Amino acid sequence: MRNPEDNTDVAGRNGFVWWIGIVESRNDPLKLGRCQVRIGGGWHSDNRLKVPTKDLPWAQPLYPINNSKTFSAPKVGEWVVGFFLDGMNGQSPVMMGVLPGIQKG
């Protein structure tokens, strides 16, 4: 059983880390709707030579409970908002939604 005093890497206990990023790839080899997202705010460099798209972690989609069978992954260039399951480690991103607007690239 988990010790309730251990607040590390639990969303909502030791800080809930939100992020906004741009979808760069949606070619999920597992076909789960995951995307590789370049996350801003100092998480991933804007320089694709320093952090190539292939090195970005796969962001897992958060499906709606009432209609999870009709989900489609965000398009490349769309802005998405999400959070990290692993807190400040920043290696397990989850996409919560798409921010509508002008697509990039």
N, C-alpha and C positions, 0 to 999 in steps of 0.2 A: 504494500500500500504506500502511496506517495505521502511524504511528510509535508503537511500544509505550510510548514515554515520555509520550505525550499521554494523560493519564488523565481528561480532561474528558468528562462526559456519557456515561460507559460504566458500565452497571450492574455493581457488584461491584468496580470498580477504584478509583473516587474516592468511595466511600461508596454504600451501597445504601439508598435512602430508602424505608422502609416507611410505610404509612398505613392508617388505618381510617376508614371513612366510611359515610354513609347514602344509599341509592339514592333519588333524587328523580324521575328520569324514565327510562323505558326505551323511549321512542318514537323509536328509532333510524331516521332517514330512510334510512340505507343498509342496514338490515335485517341487521346483522352481529352483533347481540346486545350492542351497546354500551349503556352506561347513563351518565347524568349523576349523579355522586356528589358529595355535599357532604362534603369531606374535612376531618377535624378536625385538631387540633394546630397551629392557626394558619394552615393553608393556605387555607381558605375561611371567611369570616365566617358565624356562625350567623344573622345578620341577613339575611333574604331580600330586604330592600330595598336593602342594600348590594351583595349578590351574588345576583341573581335566578337561579333554576334555569336559565333559558335561556343564561346566561353561563358555566355550569360546563363544563369540558372533558369530552369524551366519553371514558369509561373503557372500554378494550378488554378483552374477556374473554380469559382464558387457558384454552383448551380442553384437556381431557385427551387425551393421545396415543392411548389405546386405544379411545376411544368418542366421537370428536368430532362425530358426526352427531346425537347426541341432546341436545345442549346446549340449555338454556333460560336466558334472562336472569334475574337476580335480580329479585324483586318490589320495587315501590316501598315504602320503609320498612324494607327489610332492611339489616342491617349487613354490609358487605363489607370484606375486607382485601386489600391489594395493594401495589404499588410503582410508582415512576415510572421509565419508560424513560429520561427525560432528567434524572435525578438531581434536584438542587436547583432546577432550573427549574420543576418541578412542573406541566408542561403536557401530559404524555403518560402518564396513569395506566393501569395494567393491573390488572384484578381477578383475584385468585387463588382466592378462595373466599368463601363466605357464612358468617357467624357465626350459628348458630342461636340463637333466643331470641325475645323479645317484639319485635314490629314497632313502629316509631314512625309515628304519624300515618297 
